[in-house]
Amino acid sequence: MPRRSFGYIRKLPSGAYQASYVGPDLVRHPAPQTFTRKAFAERWLLDEKDLTARDDWMPPELRSQRRANPTLDAWFEQVLKLRATRTRKPLAPTTVDLYRKDWRLRVSSELGTIQVTKLTPSRITSWWSGLDPSTPTQNARAYALLRSVMRDAVDDELIERNPCRLKAAGKPAPAHTGEAITVPELFTYLEAVPESRRLPLMIAALCGLRSGEVRGLRRRDVDLKAGVLHVEQAVSRVRTDNHHWQWRVAPPKTSAGIRTVALPGPVMDALRTWLHEAPVTGRDGLLFPSRDGRSPMGDTTLRDAHKRGRGAINRPTLTIHDLRRTAATLAAQGGATTKELMRLLGHTTVQVAMLYQVADEERDRARARRLTEQLGERWTAR
């Protein structure tokens, strides 16, 4: 008898047939029911084989649960688990943690026990009206998450139409539109922050790195000979299943986030001094560790230093993320193209005009040279 190429069928003492197969997750999954005829089991295996070739495959037992009528809380967890474990573009742990936080704080207490098929547009309107108006961004994020979760319910044919129909509920006016600081302000800002935090903030403001990317830099990521930084990972704090917090060190969310950034002269000089004076921790050691010399620097630590800097220039609404906008603004003022800005910041958004522009390392080095000239002799004289 020829060996079956996919799955396994066995005849039970009762005379029924049981089918199972090893899925893309390398776990054996049995059919949720037995079959009266072997041909029916073979048909089930053929259907499952087709499903395993799709990016949105899920275990048959999970599909069976989704065909029931779960509560919103249960449905949310099923959807989140699928998105976090799918083979194509799975959710990052930080995103999973943010979704759970938004759901717990703004959705679960009001809507969590309602069955998916019982959720109505009027109930959503009532829930939305009761949210705290002082947190518009968080409210909009929670609504967008709920709408997305219910869209999956439509796709799985649990419901016929998405009940989330509020116009513009997921797109509030931004509470912070973003701002950039000038070179003179940057000098004052950096002089006001603690010396031990000056370099990471300088890198954020002149090289456009995110806070997690700066704190994730290793000694090996600094190439002073070539005059570049290699951005290959970022650090973050995520909540585990047992509600404990732990460090996560991982590549940026998109391939565009993995990039090489040319260094302006002042940053190169500061890095050279930093590497010479910092304790030697090996090439894989973090460039800006916490006080124990091994763990990543906390976001709060850098944020507290940033607050001192923004206070010195009377910019109370300036955020650390605005330092990336500063880097982009300075680069644009120096003549960088949109494509070059995308490369600098690790963005993936593409517009038609960008098809006619080319970004390469030499152009990025030219941007860094222009920025060095803009900073001028005042920096080198310090």
N, C-alpha and C positions, 0 to 999 in steps of 0.2 A: 504493500500500500504506500503511495507516494507521501512524502512528508509535507505537511501543510505549510505554506509560505508565510501565512499571517494568522496568528491566533491559535487557539486550542479548543477542541470540542471533546467532551467526555460524556458517556452515557451513565446516568445515575441508576441506582437499584430500582427506582420507581419507574424506569423506562423513559423518563424525560431526558432532555439533552441540556447540558450546561456549556456555555461558551465564555471564553475569556481571552484577553490579549495583553501584551505589554505595550503601554502607551509611550508617547514621547517623553514622559516624565520618568521612564524606566521603572514604573510600578505596574504590577499586573492588575487589570480591571475586569471583574466578571460582569456579565450582562445582568441588569437589575431583575430579570425574570428568567425562568427556564423555558424550554421550547418542547412542544409535543413531537416535532419532527426535526430530524437532523438538517434538512434543507432550510428550515426556518433559522436555525442557528448559523448556518453558513451565510445566509442572506444578511443576518445581523452583523457578522464579521466583515462582510464586504462593505456594508455601509459605514462601519466604524473605520475601516481602512481608508476610505475616502475622506472621512472627517480628520484623521490624523495628519493628512497632508495640508490642512488649513492652519493659518496662524492663530485662529481663535478656537482651536480644539480645547475641549475640557473633558474631564473624566465623565463617563456615562452616569456614575452615581450622582455627580454634581448636577448634571443636566436633568436628572430625574427630580432632584430637589427643586430646581428652578421651574419645573413645570407645575409644581404645586402652587399654593396661594400663600406665600410667606408674608410675614410682616415686613414693613419697610426696613427695620433694623436688620432682620435676617437677610433680606434681599441685598441690602447695602453691603453686608459682609461677604456675601457670595460674589457680588460684582467686583468688589475690591480684591478678593483673593484671585479671581480670574485675571484681572488686569495686572496684578503684581507677579503672576507666574506665567503669563503668556510668553511664547517664544519670541515674538516680535515686539520690540519696544516695551518691555515690562516697566511698570511704574517703579521709580526709585524709592527706596525706603523712606527718604525724607518726604516725598510726595504722599506716600501711604500714611505717614504720621500726620501730615497736614490735613488730609482728607478726614481721617478719623477724628481729629480735633474739631474741625469745622462741623462735622456731623454730630458729635457729642454735645457741643456747646450750643448749636443753633437749630438742629433738626430733630434729634432723637427724643427729647423730652416732650415735644408737642406732637410729633407725627410717627415716632418710631414703632408704636404698637398697632398702627393701622395696617390692615392687609393691603397689599399692592393693588388689588382690584377694587378696593373701597376708597382709594384716594381720589378726591374730586377737585376740580378747579376752584370751587368755592372754599374748600377746606384749605387749599394752598394760599388763596387770597387772604383768608383769616390768619393763617400762620405768618405770612409775610408782613401783614399789617401790625402784628404784635412784636416784631423784632425791634431791638434797640436802635433807634435812628442815629445814635452817635457813632455807630460802627458800620458805615455804609459799605466799605470795601469787604469786610468779613461777611456781611449779610449777602452781598452780591455773589461772593465766592460760594457760600453755602447754597444759594439758590441755583447757581450754575451746576453744582455738584448734584443736587437733587434732580434737576432736569436731565442731566446726563445719565443718572442711575435709572430714571424712569424711561429714558430712550432705550436702554437695554431691555427693559420690560416689554416695550413695543416690539423690538427686534425678536424677542423670544416668544412673542404672541401671547404673553400673559394678559396684556391689555391691547385694545385696538388703537388708542390715541393717547398721546402724552398729555397728562392733565396740567403740566407746567406751561401756562400760556400767558403769563404776565409779560407785558411789553417792557423791554429795557430794564427788567429787574436785575439781570445779571451784568449790567453795564452802568455802574454808578459814575458820577463825576469823580475823578481821582482826588483824594484828599491831599495828596502831595504831587504837584506837577513836575517836580524835579528842578534842580538848579545847579549851576556851575560857578566856580570861583575863579578869580583872575590870578595871574602870576604873583602880583604883590600880595594879594590876600593869602595865597598859598605859602609864601615865605613866613608871614605872620602866624598862620595856622600851624605850620610845622615847628616853629620856634616855641609855641605854647604847649605842645604835647610832650609827655615824658620822653626823654632821650631813647629809652629802650623800646618805645613804640613808634618812634619817628620814621624809621625805614619802612616798615610794612605799610604805613599810611602813605608814605611818599610813593611807594610802588603802586598802590591803588590809584593815586591821583595822577601819576605820570605815565603809567603803563596800562591802566584800565582793567586791572584784575578785580574780581569779586573778593569779598572778605574771605570766604571759604577757600578760594584759590590762593590768596596770599598766605593764609595760615597753613595751607597744604604744601607749600613749596619745600623742597628738599635741597640739601647742598648740591646734589647732583644736577638739579634743575638750573643752576646758575653756570653759565658759560661766559666767563669774562673775556676769554680769548676771542670768541666770536661776537661778544657783546650782546648776548640774548638771554632771555629767560624761556625755559621750556615749561609750559603750563600743561600738566598731565594728570593732575588730581586735585581734589578739593576735600575739605573736611567739613563735617556737620555732626550734629547731635541728633540721634533718632531714639524714639521710644520703642522698646522691645515688647514682645507679646505679654510679658509679665510686668509691664508698665515701668520698667527701669530704663534709665537713659544710658546710652553708650555712644562712643565715638564711631563714626563711619568715615573711612577714607576710601574714596572711589574716584574714577574718572569723571569728568564733567558729563552732564546729561546728554549732550549732543556731540557728534564728531567734530563740529566746528569749534567746540570749547577746547579741544586738544590743539594747541597752537604754539607757535614760537613768536615771542614779542621782543623786538629790538629795544635795547636800553639806551635812554638818554645819558649823556656824560655824567651828570650829577648822581644819578642812580648807580651807575657803574662804580664811581668813586666810593660812594657810601657802602656798596656791597663789598667792595674789596677790603675796606676797613673792617666791616662787620665779620667777614669770614676770617680775617686775620686775628681778631680779638675774641671771637666766640669760641667756647670749648669745642674741641674736636669730637664729633659724634659719629663719624663715618659718612660716606657719601649718601647713604639713605636716611641720615638723620634730618629731622625737620629744621628748616632754616630759622623759624621763629617758634620754638617750643614754649610750653608753659614753664613754670619755675622748676619743675622736676627734671627738666632737660630732655624729656622723652614725649610726654603727651602733647597734643596740639594746644595751641593757645586758644582760650575760650573767646567766643564772639563778644561776650560782655566785656572782657578785658580790653579788647581793641575799641569797643564802642565807648567805654569810659574815657579812654585817651582822646578819642575823636571829639567827645563833648567839650573837653578842655580847649581843643583847637578851634572849634566853631564858636565857642564863647569869646575867644580872643579877637575874632573878626566880626562879632555881632551877627552871626548867622544862626539863630536858634532853631530853624527848621531844616538845616543842612543835615543830610543823612550820610552814612558811610557809602551807600550806593551812589550818592551824588558825586563822590570822588571819581567814579567811572564816567559819569557825564562830564566831569571836568577834563578828564583825559581825552574824551572824544571831542569836546569843544576845542581844546588846545590843538589837537591833531587836525581838526577841520579848518581852524584858523590858519594853520601852517600849510594848507593846501591838500590834505589827504582826501582821496575820493571816497565815495560811499562804500565801495567795495573794500577799500583799505580799512575803513572804520569797522566794517563787519569782521574783517580778519583780526583786527586789533582786539575787539571786544568779544570775539567768539560767538557772533550771532549767525543765525541761519536764514533770516528773512531775505528774500530775493525779489527785486523789482526788475521790470523790463530794462530799465536804463543800465542796470548793472551788467547785463549781458555784453555790453560794449566796453567794459572796463576790466582791467587785469590787475590783480594784486599779487605781488611776489615779495620775496624776502628783501630784495634790494630796495624796492619802494618803501618797505617798512623801515629799513635802515635809514633811508633818506628822511622819513618822517621823524625818526629819533634825532638825526643830526639837526633838523630844523628846530626841534624842541630844545636841543642843547643851546643853539644860538639864541633862541628866544629867552632862555633863562639867563644867559649872559654872564658877565664877569662877576656880578654881585654874588652869585652862588659860590664860585670858586674862591672868592676872597674871604669867605666866612671861615 
